[in-house]
Amino acid sequence: MRTLQISEHILAQSTLVVAPAHIWPGLWDTLVSTVHVADRWQAEKWDNPLVVADVRALHHVMSRTPVQDIKVAAIPHADRMSKEVANALLKLLEEPPVFAYTILFAESAEVLPTVMSRVRLIAIEDGTKSDTRRQQLAQVLGRYALSDRRQRDQAKQLLYATPLIHSTIQLPIIEEGFRPS
């Protein structure tokens, strides 16, 4: 069976993607680009949470054998989902068919506990916040004189104490921040 992934994140069969709503359609399109059209299910509108009738339709679609090897469903606004909708989804999230992937999209990880206990959480930023943080860090690092050992050591401490370094700041920005003043 093929695995699904968004960027470096490998998706579980029941996954909650926490990301800004405006990037959900792009993530979805990337995710299903290689999935047969008949094996995709999504709510008609990304603007509203599902209703129980949508979940019934989803169960019907996901219980059928896929045209290719997997079926994928998108559920928007999982953080605004009603208890009734969540209860209707639980069986699919907990015991999905071997070929079924259910991807819930939310703007926050504040989903009902019964749903959260059955999904793998993946958080994705849209880049605007981390770009601002990178620029701020580059400006701060640019104030240090690298020819002075004490200032160089202080810059290293700042650099390694910042959690962004290991996951989102790229080498050119670090090099820019370390230029001599």
Long-range contacts (C-beta under 8 A, 24 or more apart in sequence): 1-69, 1-70, 1-98, 1-99, 2-34, 2-69, 2-70, 4-31, 4-70, 4-72, 4-101, 6-30, 6-31, 6-122, 6-124, 7-124, 9-122, 9-124, 11-101, 11-103, 11-120, 11-122, 12-119, 12-120, 13-96, 13-100, 13-101, 13-102, 14-92, 14-93, 14-94, 14-96, 14-101, 14-102, 14-104, 14-118, 14-119, 14-120, 15-101, 15-102, 15-103, 15-104, 15-119, 15-120, 15-121, 15-122, 16-78, 16-104, 16-105, 16-106, 16-109, 16-111, 16-115, 16-116, 16-119, 16-120, 16-121, 16-122, 17-103, 17-104, 17-105, 17-106, 17-122, 17-123, 17-124, 18-106, 18-107, 18-108, 18-109, 18-121, 18-122, 18-123, 18-124, 19-105, 19-107, 19-123, 19-124, 19-125, 19-126, 20-107, 20-125, 20-126, 21-46, 21-76, 21-77, 21-105, 21-107, 22-126, 23-124, 23-126, 24-74, 24-76, 24-105, 27-105, 27-124, 28-74, 28-103, 28-105, 31-72, 31-103, 32-72, 35-68, 35-70, 35-71, 35-72, 36-66, 36-67, 36-68, 38-66, 38-67, 39-66, 39-67, 39-68, 39-70, 39-71, 39-72, 40-71, 40-72, 40-73, 40-74, 41-71, 41-72, 41-73, 41-74, 42-73, 42-74, 42-76, 43-74, 43-75, 43-76, 46-76, 47-76, 48-76, 48-77, 49-76, 49-77, 49-78, 49-80, 49-81, 49-82, 49-85, 50-75, 50-76, 50-77, 50-81, 50-85, 51-85, 52-84, 52-85, 52-88, 54-85, 55-85, 55-88, 55-89, 56-88, 58-89, 58-92, 59-88, 59-91, 59-92, 62-92, 62-96, 62-97, 62-100, 62-102, 63-97, 65-99, 66-99, 69-99, 70-99, 70-100, 70-101, 71-97, 71-99, 71-100, 71-101, 72-100, 72-101, 72-102, 72-103, 73-100, 73-101, 73-102, 73-103, 74-103, 74-105, 75-102, 75-103, 75-104, 75-105, 76-105, 77-105, 77-106, 77-107, 78-104, 78-105, 78-106, 78-111, 78-115, 79-106, 79-107, 79-108, 79-109, 79-110, 79-111, 80-106, 81-111, 81-112, 81-115, 83-112, 86-111, 86-112, 86-114, 86-115, 87-114, 89-115, 90-114, 90-115, 90-118, 93-118, 93-119, 94-118, 125-168, 130-164, 130-168, 130-169, 133-164, 133-168, 134-164, 134-168, 134-169, 134-170, 134-173, 135-173, 137-162, 137-164, 137-169, 137-173, 137-177, 138-173, 138-174, 138-176, 138-177, 139-177, 140-177, 141-174, 141-177, 141-178, 142-176, 142-177, 142-178, 142-179, 142-181, 143-181, 144-178, 144-181, 145-180, 145-181, 146-178, 146-179, 146-180, 147-180
